[in-house]
């Protein structure tokens, strides 16, 4: 009965060791440039977010100014259209 478990452990232990070695190789050798670039991108995003929200007025959008219709009978300001005469 115990020989079956010992036999299975022969496959489990190398798989776990190999997986751990593969994990360490991927993390520290193969992908560090990608991880470092991603960390720099996150730092840049945090910096711009912090600078944008440093002044509350910077986050408030200005409402577009609506032109009001002039009162009836009044002329708009500015140069007058040429009159034919």
DRENKE-653929 format. One record per atom (N, C-alpha, C, O): z, x, y. Coordinates in pm, 1 decimal. Last residue first. Example, Ala and Ser with C-alpha at 12.3 -4.5 7.8 and 13.67 -1.06 7.14 Angstrom:
+----------+----------+----------+
!        z !        x !        y !
+----------+----------+----------+
!    708.0 !   1285.0 !   -225.0 !
!    714.0 !   1367.0 !   -106.0 !
!    787.0 !   1290.0 !      3.0 !
!    803.9 !   1340.9 !    113.8 !
!    780.0 !   1319.0 !   -569.0 !
!    780.0 !   1230.0 !   -450.0 !
!    780.0 !   1320.0 !   -330.0 !
!    846.5 !   1423.6 !   -331.9 !
+----------+----------+----------+
// end
This chain:
+----------+----------+----------+
!        z !        x !        y !
+----------+----------+----------+
!  -5075.2 !  -2848.1 !  10076.9 !
!  -5069.0 !  -2916.2 !  10203.0 !
!  -5191.0 !  -2942.1 !  10269.5 !
!  -5191.0 !  -3000.3 !  10378.0 !
!  -4849.4 !  -2805.6 !   9822.6 !
!  -4989.7 !  -2815.6 !   9861.1 !
!  -4996.5 !  -2894.5 !   9989.9 !
!  -4929.1 !  -2996.2 !  10006.2 !
!  -4583.9 !  -2580.2 !   9810.2 !
!  -4631.5 !  -2716.2 !   9837.5 !
!  -4780.1 !  -2709.9 !   9871.7 !
!  -4827.0 !  -2619.3 !   9940.6 !
!  -4424.7 !  -2387.0 !   9563.0 !
!  -4521.3 !  -2395.1 !   9673.0 !
!  -4571.6 !  -2537.5 !   9686.1 !
!  -4598.1 !  -2605.8 !   9587.3 !
!  -4076.7 !  -2432.1 !   9508.3 !
!  -4213.5 !  -2430.6 !   9459.4 !
!  -4308.9 !  -2445.6 !   9577.5 !
!  -4276.8 !  -2508.9 !   9678.0 !
!  -3827.9 !  -2217.5 !   9641.2 !
!  -3891.7 !  -2349.2 !   9628.9 !
!  -4033.4 !  -2333.0 !   9577.1 !
!  -4099.5 !  -2231.9 !   9600.7 !
!  -3581.9 !  -2014.7 !   9489.0 !
!  -3707.7 !  -2029.3 !   9563.6 !
!  -3771.5 !  -2164.9 !   9536.5 !
!  -3768.6 !  -2217.6 !   9425.3 !
!  -3251.8 !  -2166.1 !   9480.1 !
!  -3352.8 !  -2069.3 !   9445.2 !
!  -3480.8 !  -2093.1 !   9520.6 !
!  -3488.2 !  -2181.1 !   9606.4 !
!  -3099.3 !  -2466.7 !   9352.1 !
!  -3096.8 !  -2345.0 !   9433.5 !
!  -3209.7 !  -2252.7 !   9389.5 !
!  -3257.0 !  -2260.1 !   9276.1 !
!  -3252.2 !  -2792.6 !   9335.2 !
!  -3188.1 !  -2676.5 !   9273.9 !
!  -3193.6 !  -2556.7 !   9367.4 !
!  -3282.6 !  -2547.0 !   9451.9 !
!  -3164.4 !  -3068.7 !   9544.6 !
!  -3263.1 !  -2971.4 !   9501.0 !
!  -3191.6 !  -2854.3 !   9435.2 !
!  -3080.5 !  -2820.0 !   9475.8 !
!  -3052.9 !  -3403.1 !   9478.2 !
!  -3032.8 !  -3267.4 !   9530.5 !
!  -3138.6 !  -3175.5 !   9472.7 !
!  -3194.7 !  -3201.2 !   9366.2 !
!  -3096.9 !  -3647.7 !   9357.8 !
!  -3137.1 !  -3631.5 !   9496.8 !
!  -3116.5 !  -3492.2 !   9551.8 !
!  -3159.3 !  -3464.9 !   9664.0 !
!  -2818.5 !  -3637.3 !   9138.0 !
!  -2943.7 !  -3702.6 !   9175.8 !
!  -2971.4 !  -3683.0 !   9324.6 !
!  -2882.0 !  -3699.2 !   9407.8 !
!  -2687.9 !  -3310.9 !   9063.5 !
!  -2671.6 !  -3451.5 !   9102.3 !
!  -2804.5 !  -3508.3 !   9150.7 !
!  -2891.3 !  -3435.1 !   9198.3 !
!  -2824.3 !  -3115.9 !   8793.0 !
!  -2788.5 !  -3133.1 !   8934.4 !
!  -2771.7 !  -3281.3 !   8966.4 !
!  -2834.1 !  -3366.6 !   8903.4 !
!  -2666.8 !  -3064.9 !   8481.9 !
!  -2778.1 !  -3127.4 !   8555.1 !
!  -2735.5 !  -3145.5 !   8700.2 !
!  -2622.5 !  -3186.3 !   8727.1 !
!  -2536.6 !  -2749.5 !   8397.7 !
!  -2515.3 !  -2889.8 !   8428.6 !
!  -2635.6 !  -2942.0 !   8505.9 !
!  -2696.9 !  -2870.3 !   8585.0 !
!  -2576.9 !  -2537.0 !   8130.9 !
!  -2622.7 !  -2568.4 !   8265.6 !
!  -2604.8 !  -2717.9 !   8288.0 !
!  -2650.7 !  -2800.8 !   8209.5 !
!  -2314.8 !  -2382.1 !   7962.2 !
!  -2411.8 !  -2490.9 !   7965.1 !
!  -2449.2 !  -2517.8 !   8109.7 !
!  -2364.0 !  -2520.8 !   8198.6 !
!  -2256.3 !  -2071.6 !   7829.7 !
!  -2245.4 !  -2155.7 !   7948.3 !
!  -2355.9 !  -2259.5 !   7943.7 !
!  -2473.3 !  -2228.4 !   7924.1 !
!  -2105.8 !  -2028.5 !   7512.8 !
!  -2226.5 !  -2021.2 !   7596.2 !
!  -2213.1 !  -2116.9 !   7714.5 !
!  -2164.5 !  -2229.1 !   7700.1 !
!  -1786.1 !  -1881.9 !   7493.3 !
!  -1868.4 !  -2002.0 !   7478.6 !
!  -1993.2 !  -1986.2 !   7563.8 !
!  -1985.9 !  -1935.3 !   7675.6 !
!  -1714.3 !  -1579.6 !   7334.2 !
!  -1734.8 !  -1651.4 !   7458.7 !
!  -1821.5 !  -1773.7 !   7430.6 !
!  -1917.4 !  -1767.8 !   7353.7 !
!  -1484.0 !  -1530.0 !   7073.2 !
!  -1622.9 !  -1542.2 !   7117.1 !
!  -1628.4 !  -1622.1 !   7246.9 !
!  -1555.5 !  -1719.6 !   7265.0 !
!  -1234.7 !  -1300.3 !   7028.6 !
!  -1263.7 !  -1435.0 !   7076.1 !
!  -1407.1 !  -1439.0 !   7127.0 !
!  -1445.8 !  -1360.4 !   7213.5 !
!  -1185.6 !  -1040.7 !   6971.9 !
!  -1218.1 !  -1125.3 !   6858.0 !
!  -1254.4 !  -1266.8 !   6900.2 !
!  -1300.1 !  -1345.8 !   6817.6 !
!  -1115.6 !   -921.0 !   7206.5 !
!  -1239.2 !   -875.4 !   7143.1 !
!  -1279.6 !   -965.8 !   7027.2 !
!  -1396.4 !   -967.3 !   6988.2 !
!   -869.9 !  -1013.9 !   7271.7 !
!   -983.0 !  -1070.6 !   7343.6 !
!  -1115.1 !  -1032.0 !   7277.7 !
!  -1214.8 !  -1102.7 !   7291.8 !
!   -694.4 !   -857.0 !   7122.2 !
!   -724.5 !   -992.6 !   7076.4 !
!   -844.9 !  -1053.7 !   7146.9 !
!   -914.9 !  -1136.5 !   7088.7 !
!   -758.0 !   -535.5 !   7036.3 !
!   -748.6 !   -621.0 !   7153.4 !
!   -786.8 !   -762.2 !   7112.4 !
!   -900.6 !   -785.4 !   7071.5 !
!   -777.2 !   -458.0 !   6771.1 !
!   -672.2 !   -398.9 !   6854.3 !
!   -650.4 !   -481.7 !   6980.3 !
!   -537.1 !   -496.5 !   7026.0 !
!   -979.4 !   -539.9 !   6610.2 !
!   -870.7 !   -635.2 !   6631.2 !
!   -758.4 !   -577.4 !   6716.0 !
!   -654.4 !   -641.4 !   6731.5 !
!  -1142.7 !   -315.9 !   6609.8 !
!  -1197.2 !   -442.6 !   6658.8 !
!  -1085.0 !   -541.4 !   6689.9 !
!  -1094.8 !   -618.2 !   6785.6 !
!   -988.7 !   -119.4 !   6496.9 !
!  -1027.7 !   -103.5 !   6636.6 !
!  -1080.9 !   -234.0 !   6694.5 !
!  -1066.2 !   -260.1 !   6813.9 !
!   -961.1 !   -223.1 !   6237.1 !
!   -842.0 !   -202.2 !   6319.3 !
!   -879.4 !   -189.2 !   6466.8 !
!   -809.2 !   -242.3 !   6552.9 !
!  -1226.4 !   -223.7 !   6153.4 !
!  -1153.1 !   -349.9 !   6158.0 !
!  -1030.8 !   -336.9 !   6248.2 !
!   -999.9 !   -427.3 !   6326.0 !
!  -1283.3 !     50.0 !   6162.3 !
!  -1353.6 !    -40.6 !   6252.6 !
!  -1283.4 !   -175.9 !   6262.1 !
!  -1281.4 !   -236.4 !   6369.3 !
!  -1100.6 !    142.0 !   5963.7 !
!  -1094.8 !    192.6 !   6100.5 !
!  -1162.6 !     95.2 !   6196.2 !
!  -1106.0 !     61.2 !   6300.1 !
!  -1183.2 !      7.5 !   5731.3 !
!  -1048.5 !    -16.2 !   5784.6 !
!  -1038.3 !     28.8 !   5929.8 !
!   -974.5 !    -38.4 !   6010.8 !
!  -1441.1 !    118.4 !   5704.0 !
!  -1425.5 !    -25.1 !   5728.3 !
!  -1287.9 !    -56.7 !   5785.3 !
!  -1275.9 !   -138.2 !   5876.8 !
!  -1369.8 !    385.4 !   5654.9 !
!  -1450.1 !    352.4 !   5773.3 !
!  -1436.5 !    203.8 !   5806.6 !
!  -1422.2 !    167.2 !   5923.3 !
!  -1236.1 !    355.2 !   5412.2 !
!  -1162.6 !    406.9 !   5528.4 !
!  -1237.0 !    373.4 !   5656.7 !
!  -1175.1 !    336.9 !   5756.6 !
!  -1447.5 !    265.8 !   5249.1 !
!  -1332.7 !    178.4 !   5274.3 !
!  -1253.8 !    223.6 !   5396.3 !
!  -1209.3 !    140.6 !   5475.5 !
!  -1605.2 !    498.3 !   5255.4 !
!  -1658.4 !    372.1 !   5307.5 !
!  -1545.2 !    274.1 !   5338.7 !
!  -1546.9 !    207.4 !   5442.1 !
!  -1435.5 !    678.0 !   5127.3 !
!  -1473.0 !    701.9 !   5266.8 !
!  -1527.6 !    574.5 !   5330.7 !
!  -1499.3 !    546.1 !   5447.1 !
!  -1429.5 !    560.0 !   4872.4 !
!  -1305.2 !    568.7 !   4949.9 !
!  -1334.7 !    593.7 !   5097.3 !
!  -1267.4 !    537.8 !   5183.9 !
!  -1697.6 !    594.3 !   4798.7 !
!  -1643.6 !    459.3 !   4812.6 !
!  -1515.0 !    460.4 !   4894.6 !
!  -1493.6 !    371.7 !   4977.2 !
!  -1709.3 !    872.3 !   4785.4 !
!  -1794.1 !    801.7 !   4882.1 !
!  -1742.1 !    660.4 !   4904.3 !
!  -1742.5 !    611.7 !   5017.3 !
!  -1529.2 !    915.6 !   4572.9 !
!  -1499.5 !    969.4 !   4705.7 !
!  -1582.3 !    898.8 !   4813.0 !
!  -1530.6 !    868.6 !   4920.6 !
!  -1666.5 !    791.4 !   4363.8 !
!  -1533.8 !    742.1 !   4402.3 !
!  -1499.0 !    790.2 !   4542.6 !
!  -1445.0 !    713.8 !   4622.7 !
!  -1894.5 !    952.1 !   4351.9 !
!  -1906.3 !    809.1 !   4381.3 !
!  -1773.1 !    751.7 !   4427.9 !
!  -1768.9 !    671.9 !   4521.6 !
!  -1782.2 !   1203.2 !   4289.3 !
!  -1857.7 !   1184.0 !   4414.0 !
!  -1872.6 !   1036.2 !   4451.0 !
!  -1864.2 !   1000.2 !   4568.4 !
!  -1644.5 !   1148.0 !   4034.4 !
!  -1570.4 !   1170.7 !   4159.2 !
!  -1653.8 !   1160.4 !   4285.7 !
!  -1601.2 !   1111.7 !   4385.7 !
!  -1778.1 !   1095.7 !   3781.1 !
!  -1789.9 !   1003.1 !   3892.7 !
!  -1710.8 !   1035.6 !   4018.4 !
!  -1710.4 !    951.0 !   4107.9 !
!  -1735.4 !   1323.0 !   3601.5 !
!  -1866.1 !   1259.2 !   3617.9 !
!  -1877.5 !   1177.5 !   3746.5 !
!  -1978.6 !   1189.0 !   3815.8 !
!  -1464.3 !   1417.9 !   3628.0 !
!  -1579.5 !   1507.3 !   3628.3 !
!  -1708.4 !   1434.9 !   3665.9 !
!  -1782.2 !   1481.0 !   3752.9 !
!  -1261.5 !   1223.7 !   3630.1 !
!  -1243.2 !   1346.8 !   3706.4 !
!  -1365.2 !   1436.4 !   3713.8 !
!  -1369.6 !   1524.7 !   3799.5 !
!  -1349.2 !    993.4 !   3484.1 !
!  -1272.0 !    981.1 !   3608.4 !
!  -1274.9 !   1108.4 !   3692.0 !
!  -1289.4 !   1100.9 !   3814.0 !
!  -1487.2 !   1088.4 !   3258.4 !
!  -1553.9 !    998.1 !   3353.6 !
!  -1481.7 !    999.2 !   3487.6 !
!  -1545.5 !   1005.3 !   3592.7 !
!  -1285.0 !   1245.1 !   3140.0 !
!  -1411.4 !   1307.1 !   3180.5 !
!  -1483.2 !   1220.4 !   3283.8 !
!  -1533.8 !   1270.9 !   3384.0 !
!  -1088.8 !   1050.1 !   3086.3 !
!  -1057.7 !   1160.0 !   3177.6 !
!  -1184.9 !   1228.1 !   3227.1 !
!  -1192.8 !   1265.3 !   3344.2 !
!  -1233.4 !    886.7 !   2903.0 !
!  -1180.9 !    832.2 !   3028.5 !
!  -1154.1 !    942.9 !   3130.2 !
!  -1192.3 !    931.1 !   3246.6 !
!  -1276.7 !   1071.7 !   2694.7 !
!  -1390.6 !   1013.6 !   2766.3 !
!  -1346.4 !    956.5 !   2901.0 !
!  -1414.2 !    975.9 !   3001.9 !
!  -1011.8 !   1113.3 !   2613.4 !
!  -1089.6 !   1225.9 !   2666.8 !
!  -1209.4 !   1175.4 !   2746.5 !
!  -1240.7 !   1228.9 !   2852.8 !
!   -951.8 !    854.0 !   2525.6 !
!   -874.5 !    912.5 !   2635.7 !
!   -949.6 !   1030.0 !   2698.8 !
!   -951.4 !   1045.4 !   2821.0 !
!  -1136.6 !    828.5 !   2315.9 !
!  -1142.7 !    737.7 !   2430.7 !
!  -1067.1 !    792.9 !   2550.4 !
!  -1112.6 !    780.1 !   2664.1 !
!  -1040.7 !   1030.1 !   2143.4 !
!  -1175.1 !   1038.8 !   2200.9 !
!  -1191.6 !    948.7 !   2321.9 !
!  -1254.0 !    988.2 !   2420.4 !
!   -791.0 !    921.0 !   2082.0 !
!   -798.9 !   1051.2 !   2148.7 !
!   -934.8 !   1067.4 !   2215.1 !
!   -943.7 !   1112.8 !   2329.2 !
!   -869.6 !    681.6 !   1954.8 !
!   -784.8 !    677.7 !   2073.6 !
!   -792.1 !    809.5 !   2150.6 !
!   -798.7 !    808.2 !   2273.5 !
!  -1022.1 !    785.3 !   1743.1 !
!  -1083.9 !    692.6 !   1839.1 !
!  -1001.8 !    686.7 !   1967.4 !
!  -1058.0 !    686.8 !   2076.9 !
!   -835.7 !    937.6 !   1600.0 !
!   -946.9 !   1004.3 !   1669.7 !
!  -1016.6 !    914.1 !   1771.1 !
!  -1064.8 !    961.8 !   1873.8 !
!   -660.1 !    711.4 !   1523.5 !
!   -614.3 !    823.2 !   1605.5 !
!   -730.1 !    898.3 !   1672.2 !
!   -723.5 !    921.3 !   1793.0 !
!   -819.0 !    540.2 !   1359.4 !
!   -760.6 !    493.9 !   1485.0 !
!   -724.5 !    610.7 !   1576.3 !
!   -756.0 !    607.7 !   1695.3 !
!   -889.7 !    674.0 !   1126.3 !
!   -994.1 !    628.7 !   1218.6 !
!   -938.5 !    591.3 !   1355.8 !
!  -1005.9 !    609.8 !   1457.2 !
!   -645.8 !    725.7 !   1012.6 !
!   -739.0 !    837.8 !   1027.5 !
!   -851.7 !    799.5 !   1123.2 !
!   -903.5 !    885.6 !   1194.2 !
!   -535.7 !    480.0 !    981.0 !
!   -488.2 !    559.8 !   1092.9 !
!   -576.7 !    681.4 !   1117.1 !
!   -582.1 !    734.1 !   1228.2 !
!   -648.0 !    396.8 !    741.8 !
!   -692.8 !    334.8 !    867.0 !
!   -651.2 !    419.2 !    988.0 !
!   -725.0 !    427.7 !   1086.1 !
!   -496.0 !    558.6 !    568.2 !
!   -641.3 !    573.3 !    572.4 !
!   -697.0 !    512.8 !    701.5 !
!   -784.7 !    572.4 !    764.1 !
!   -243.7 !    458.8 !    607.6 !
!   -270.5 !    597.3 !    643.3 !
!   -420.7 !    621.1 !    654.7 !
!   -466.1 !    695.7 !    741.5 !
!   -281.5 !    201.5 !    504.0 !
!   -249.5 !    217.7 !    645.2 !
!   -273.6 !    360.6 !    691.7 !
!   -319.3 !    381.7 !    804.0 !
!   -333.4 !    265.8 !    237.1 !
!   -432.7 !    189.8 !    313.0 !
!   -407.8 !    207.7 !    461.7 !
!   -502.2 !    227.2 !    538.3 !
!   -101.5 !    390.4 !    156.4 !
!   -222.7 !    470.8 !    166.3 !
!   -331.5 !    398.7 !    243.1 !
!   -414.1 !    463.0 !    307.9 !
!     84.0 !    190.5 !    132.1 !
!     90.8 !    275.8 !    249.2 !
!    -33.2 !    362.2 !    265.3 !
!    -66.2 !    403.0 !    376.7 !
!      0.0 !     81.8 !   -119.1 !
!      0.0 !      0.0 !      0.0 !
!      0.0 !     86.7 !    126.2 !
!    -76.5 !     59.3 !    218.7 !
+----------+----------+----------+
// end
